[in-house]
């Protein structure tokens, strides 16, 4: 029942945004990846709206043997290029990355997190439908490892004080979340600017 309410909420959000955002696409490849004939994928985003970066959960969120590592949101020009190149689902610059909670760890060798111990196995769930606009965030995607992932909530650009450790930062993204067949509830994410 909860999944039905989440799906209904996402559908209402997507349909309400349809006329507000000229950057709306519903390409055949994107719709076909949704796995359902009555819930074709749609992508809507406000032109120039920049909330690009990585969003980490303020607390660890596990689902079976997988944990949400981050939500990635690309820059506006990446969404424009994605649309211009045919809007293939595997190339959308919006995904949620999970890492395995079991299995061998590895040490990150690059970037700001060099030397940080990380899970070895990772998987991404790319958006199959989404809305990205001032104050609005909706995401639906699935893969064979995690299952269906649905987030519906609010995203705010340029949240003050967003740098630093996740637990010290104010929320930049709040979303009611469902992973697989389980309703997780509201998850608070903080923005970690990209490198």
Protein Blocks (a to p, Z undefined) as FASTA:
>chain_A
ZZmmmmmmmmmmmmmmmmmpmbbcddfklmmmnopaklccdddddehiacedcdddfbdc
dehjaccfbdcdddfklmmmmmmnoopaklpccdcddddfedcddddfehjkgoiacdfb
dcddddfbdcddehiacdddddfknopadddddddehiehkgccfklpccfbdcdddehj
bcfbjcdddddddZZ
